[in-house]
Amino acid sequence: MLARVRSGALMGIDVVVVECEVDMALGLPYFNVVGQAEGAVRESKVRVISALKNTGFELPQKRITVNLAPADLKKEGAAFELPIALGVLAAAKLMDEAPLERLLFGGELSLDGTLRPIKGVLPLAVAALNGGFEGVMVPWANAAEAALVEELRVIPVKTLREAVDHLTGARSIPPYTRQREPRLLAPTGQAPDMSDVRGQADLKLALEIAAAGGHNVLMSGPPGSGKTMLARRLPGILPEMTFTEAMEVTKVYSVLGLLGEGHALMRERPFRAPHHTLSDAGLVGGGLSARPGELSLAHNGVLFLDELPEFRRNVLEVLRQPMEEGVIHLARANQNITYPCRVMLVAAMNPCPCGYYNVPSRSCTCGEQRVFDYMTRVSGPLLDRIDISLQTRPVEYHHMARSTVQEPSSRYYRERAQVARERQRARYRDEPGIHCNAQLPAHLLRRYCAMSERAEHMLQQAVRMFGLSARAHDRIMKLALTRADLEGRDRIEQTDMQLAINCRMLDRRGAMQGKLHGARPAPPPEDAAWRNTGPSGRASPLEDLDG
């Protein structure tokens, strides 16, 4: 007797429908699983037989063969145990095969027949909807995750006996229902608050712009100047995720089994801060099973690389293409996998190995060549992909000692960023895949980046003065547009353009040469009006460009 049950195999963050064919024939008792099944799938035959026996089913002493088709697709994990068990019962004529045709099944079996949660339930539910199935049958612990897919019937089961009783009509299980999620998902407020940061008004403004437009940020400064502290507070000021963005993030975490118990949907934008000993496969994904890397785990969130020059060169260089395309393509011998990775890259670095190059009142112990070697660990092409590069400075004592001055909270910055992001969503409503200014492709820049005459003249002069690349030109325009969005303007004005150009400091040819030849500027005023100065606090040469 031959029976067929449908399940799904993970391929990246998507699921390919797999047909579990179960054949029961005369011969010596034997259980064989074929179809490029890896270790955990091959071991499932032991758990399936024990679960069926301990649930009260008596199987005939026959030869059982299970084929997982398509045979050229690698099958991993324990999600096939429930469909295999149901296929064995149908092949043994202990239940009808007809109810099995309408659903996709997934679940891991304990030896006593209870069902354990599995990875990748959300992609399985999406595959069921796209494949025209009525619904899915999954473990109770995964039901809320599967129910995120609308218009799909989710049958939650706790034991193998419950699954069989529902399919045979002995005891029907009502479909799982969930409350409809709002269009925007408010953060839980668990991130550290921006009000903890004293002073650093210019850096807070820069991070507000980065959060509003999804721009990449690099902070360079001495130890203790607040780089890490500010970066860890960035998630608290990011705009709320839409339901679509949350679903994309949830699929990645579902595949890796990283969803917390009772948390079906990721509500917070991810914040990932890997150590600098990370490998290139750990960053972009890979390994034997081509798992998602830190870039994909930070999808629609923040990837924070602290001590940027300490990362290996090959690790940093693999960032180039994903930063531009927002996806990672992994090619393996038998499959090609694509993972999403639209992230805000936030990086921090010291100006030199000792950390005190060009720092007033501190002596740098590094020679010029050592400083040059340290700074060039981060390549120019990578720096060119960073929208905002800032120089931080030590916090003055009077800022640290002030206890009565109330600094703006994360909620203040988040509300402003949220308003700006809503303007961007409305602007790009007819452009699929574009949610913020940082994702705007070059061929659409002139359509959406309206500039005043003085702003365009300033950009033209800056490109000539600093030798900026075409990519830097485009990123400056997008950064200036975000500044205009924060101010509620539909056109980029001169002040927006000046600030956007001043935000690109480390990749300016003149500024870099000044550093390497030992130029030591005077200490900047602590509370200088940043919109009229460069990121380092010095008066910006751009003030005279419009003349």
Disulfide bonds with the S-S distance in Angstrom:
none
